[in-house]
Amino acid sequence: MNESRSSRVRYEPDDKLPAPLALGLGLQFAVLCLAGIVLTPAIVIRAGGGGDSYLAWAVFAAVGISGICTILQAARLGRIGSGHVLVMGTSATFIAVCIAALAKGGPGLMASLVVASSLFQFALSRRLSLLRRILTPAVSGTVIMLIAATVMPIAFGMLSEVPEHALSAAAPASALVTIAAICLIALRGNAILRLWAPVIGVIGGGVAAAWFGLYDFSRVASAAWFGLPDAQWPGLDLSLGPAFWALLPAFVFATLVGATETIGDALAIQRVSRREPRAADFRAVQGAVSADGVGNLLSGLAGTVPNTTYSTSVSVTELTGVGARSVGVAAGCVFIVAALLPKLLALILAIPAPVVGAYIIFLLAMLFIVGVKLVLQEGMNYRNGLVCGVSFWVGTAFQAGAIAPEFFSDFAGGMLENGMTAGGLTAMLMTLFMEWTSPRRFRMQAELGVTALPLIMKFLRNMAKRSGWDEAMSNRLEAAGEETLLTLLDQPGDRQRKQRRLLLIARKDGDGAMLEFIAAPGGGNLEDRIAHLAEQTSAAAPEHQLSLRLLRGLSSSVHHQQYHDTDIITVRVDAPRPAAAHA
């Protein structure tokens, strides 16, 4: 398996790539993503009642900011950026809440809410480890599903938006050509062709719309070839009135969901960009979320729709085998140049509403499935199913105004009228309830050093006694705790670090136990080091790896999450199996 991965990946992130190849691949990324970047603000502003002047500005800003942030993701400035090819673009997650903000307070209100939510994202990136139990796949997946359910009526409404003089068959025919082309290619095309399915579908639908006289060629003809849009900056609404506070929770939820998508993309791009498998570097994930926050902050200040990472980055990188960050820099440069080409942007903005509606229906259908996959990520057990099912339908009911609208329309400024907010809050409250009522967690703190060993032994012995385990399980827990501590103390480059604190959290998990060792960051990743042991013989292994070998034998799984501020090592210890009876 390692050999096949090695043969697929031709260039890793730090490898130097020939300039023509980097530019060619960057252009491919840009062509694949440009339509989505332009159409998302077009959908929001058309549905929110914005004018053509504001639309031109918002699209220009969105494309330019996407270019800047794509470069930032690849180049990695300090703790900002992932250091991988992660193309940034406008986020479909924010469509519903941005439309609501435009309808209630105009561009200024939307801009202020985007800025406020971006500050939350910066805080999230710094303390990403703290939300690992609340922002579960079940919660994130449910909110993503609710986004699709909330925006879908808007997309269906766009299917019939045509001039009065248009033929009755014009709208349905254009939409049908669009969705049919996308679906046929997506269902039957090869891996490379499937990447181009949305672009081909929109082009096909645009041609059909032009045949019916729906395409606005005058808009393209009047646009300049090069320059800035003839529009003014919409500004920020700093009055922070009732509408701001009513919509802020919904924007925060959208930010959480966008961050979840970025986290998933940042983990996936690491997997497909290396010849040899490595444990996930959560410091790179934090960098990706920080760059996402920069993009949202710039989008808010500019008055356009926030952005996020595009999963297309992972697909194209896997297909081409090129993970060099110079490709991301090239793609970002192409976006910046495209933002200064009004005629190119007008070509996309002139696409008729039925074609755009069909495109967004396909996009939302895929988004809904992403949510389903996230929910299934941890397994569809009874509890996850209940959280997902109840929260989804609560959110849908509130969005439709089916639950006491006479009361909730005024409650907290109408905050719960947004289905994503209502459903997301329900999912988080149910998850918190499960956390609070889960089997008791045992905790201890100590200085991270050899002196902590007797305290850990006593702590795990008492935990085993309270959990009703026998001496064999108690001994196994103590041994696993000892080897994990010794391995932590043996982290490369750790001797020069200042004294650190260790938090040990232990809980019963079925027939076994889960041990969480939480400390400040160390050097290498334990998962990588344990995987490396499989390639060595016992005789060849250095003496300092003895603790790793013992830990590998005592535990059924070891996971090491490295953040800028925290190291979390999770060890699962199963109860020893009873000895087999001999005849």
Secondary structure as the mmCIF struct_conf table of DSSP 4:
data_model
#
loop_
_struct_conf.conf_type_id
_struct_conf.id
_struct_conf.beg_label_comp_id
_struct_conf.beg_label_asym_id
_struct_conf.beg_label_seq_id
_struct_conf.end_label_comp_id
_struct_conf.end_label_asym_id
_struct_conf.end_label_seq_id
HELX_RH_AL_P HELX_RH_AL_P1 ASN A 2 ARG A 8
STRN STRN1 TYR A 11 TYR A 11
TURN_TY1_P TURN_TY1_P1 PRO A 13 ASP A 14
BEND BEND1 ASP A 15 ASP A 15
HELX_RH_AL_P HELX_RH_AL_P2 ALA A 19 ALA A 47
TURN_TY1_P TURN_TY1_P2 GLY A 48 GLY A 49
HELX_RH_AL_P HELX_RH_AL_P3 ASP A 52 ALA A 75
STRN STRN2 LEU A 77 LEU A 77
TURN_TY1_P TURN_TY1_P3 GLY A 78 ARG A 79
STRN STRN3 ILE A 80 ILE A 80
BEND BEND2 GLY A 81 GLY A 81
BEND BEND3 GLY A 83 HIS A 84
STRN STRN4 MET A 88 THR A 90
HELX_RH_3T_P HELX_RH_3T_P1 ALA A 92 PHE A 94
HELX_RH_AL_P HELX_RH_AL_P4 ILE A 95 ARG A 126
TURN_TY1_P TURN_TY1_P4 ARG A 127 ARG A 127
HELX_RH_3T_P HELX_RH_3T_P2 LEU A 128 LEU A 131
TURN_TY1_P TURN_TY1_P5 ARG A 132 ILE A 134
BEND BEND4 LEU A 135 LEU A 135
HELX_RH_AL_P HELX_RH_AL_P5 PRO A 137 MET A 158
TURN_TY1_P TURN_TY1_P6 LEU A 159 SER A 160
TURN_TY1_P TURN_TY1_P7 GLU A 164 HIS A 165
BEND BEND5 ALA A 166 ALA A 166
TURN_TY1_P TURN_TY1_P8 SER A 168 ALA A 169
HELX_RH_AL_P HELX_RH_AL_P6 ALA A 170 ARG A 188
BEND BEND6 GLY A 189 GLY A 189
HELX_RH_AL_P HELX_RH_AL_P7 ALA A 191 LEU A 195
TURN_TY1_P TURN_TY1_P9 TRP A 196 TRP A 196
HELX_RH_AL_P HELX_RH_AL_P8 ALA A 197 TRP A 211
TURN_TY1_P TURN_TY1_P10 PHE A 212 GLY A 213
BEND BEND7 TYR A 215 TYR A 215
HELX_RH_AL_P HELX_RH_AL_P9 PHE A 217 SER A 222
BEND BEND8 ALA A 223 ALA A 223
BEND BEND9 TRP A 225 GLY A 227
BEND BEND10 ASP A 230 ASP A 230
BEND BEND11 SER A 239 SER A 239
HELX_RH_AL_P HELX_RH_AL_P10 PRO A 242 VAL A 272
BEND BEND12 SER A 273 SER A 273
BEND BEND13 ARG A 275 GLU A 276
HELX_RH_AL_P HELX_RH_AL_P11 PHE A 282 ALA A 302
TURN_TY1_P TURN_TY1_P11 GLY A 303 GLY A 303
BEND BEND14 THR A 304 THR A 304
STRN STRN5 ASN A 307 THR A 309
TURN_TY1_P TURN_TY1_P12 SER A 311 SER A 311
HELX_RH_AL_P HELX_RH_AL_P12 THR A 312 THR A 320
STRN STRN6 VAL A 322 VAL A 322
HELX_RH_AL_P HELX_RH_AL_P13 ARG A 325 ALA A 339
TURN_TY1_P TURN_TY1_P13 LEU A 340 LEU A 340
HELX_RH_AL_P HELX_RH_AL_P14 PRO A 342 LEU A 349
TURN_TY1_P TURN_TY1_P14 ALA A 350 ALA A 350
BEND BEND15 ILE A 351 ILE A 351
HELX_RH_AL_P HELX_RH_AL_P15 ALA A 353 LEU A 376
TURN_TY1_P TURN_TY1_P15 GLN A 377 GLU A 378
HELX_RH_AL_P HELX_RH_AL_P16 TYR A 382 GLN A 399
TURN_TY1_P TURN_TY1_P16 ALA A 400 GLY A 401
BEND BEND16 ILE A 403 ILE A 403
HELX_RH_AL_P HELX_RH_AL_P17 PRO A 405 PHE A 408
TURN_TY1_P TURN_TY1_P17 SER A 409 ASP A 410
HELX_RH_3T_P HELX_RH_3T_P3 PHE A 411 GLU A 417
BEND BEND17 ASN A 418 ASN A 418
HELX_RH_AL_P HELX_RH_AL_P18 GLY A 419 TRP A 436
TURN_TY1_P TURN_TY1_P18 THR A 437 THR A 437
BEND BEND18 SER A 438 PRO A 439
HELX_LH_PP_P HELX_LH_PP_P1 ARG A 440 ARG A 440
STRN STRN7 ARG A 441 GLU A 447
BEND BEND19 LEU A 448 GLY A 449
HELX_RH_3T_P HELX_RH_3T_P4 VAL A 450 ALA A 452
HELX_RH_AL_P HELX_RH_AL_P19 LEU A 453 ARG A 466
TURN_TY1_P TURN_TY1_P19 SER A 467 GLY A 468
HELX_RH_AL_P HELX_RH_AL_P20 GLU A 471 LEU A 489
TURN_TY1_P TURN_TY1_P20 ASP A 490 ASP A 490
TURN_TY1_P TURN_TY1_P21 PRO A 492 GLY A 493
TURN_TY1_P TURN_TY1_P22 ARG A 495 GLN A 496
BEND BEND20 ARG A 497 ARG A 497
HELX_LH_PP_P HELX_LH_PP_P2 LYS A 498 GLN A 499
STRN STRN8 ARG A 501 ASP A 509
TURN_TY1_P TURN_TY1_P23 GLY A 510 ASP A 511
STRN STRN9 GLY A 512 ALA A 519
BEND BEND21 ALA A 520 ALA A 520
BEND BEND22 GLY A 523 GLY A 524
HELX_RH_AL_P HELX_RH_AL_P21 LEU A 526 LEU A 533
TURN_TY1_P TURN_TY1_P24 ALA A 534 GLU A 535
BEND BEND23 GLN A 536 GLN A 536
TURN_TY1_P TURN_TY1_P25 SER A 538 ALA A 540
BEND BEND24 ALA A 541 ALA A 541
HELX_RH_3T_P HELX_RH_3T_P5 GLU A 543 GLN A 545
HELX_RH_AL_P HELX_RH_AL_P22 LEU A 546 LEU A 554
BEND BEND25 SER A 556 SER A 556
STRN STRN10 SER A 557 GLN A 562
BEND BEND26 HIS A 564 ASP A 565
STRN STRN11 ASP A 567 VAL A 573
HELX_LH_PP_P HELX_LH_PP_P3 ASP A 574 ALA A 581
#
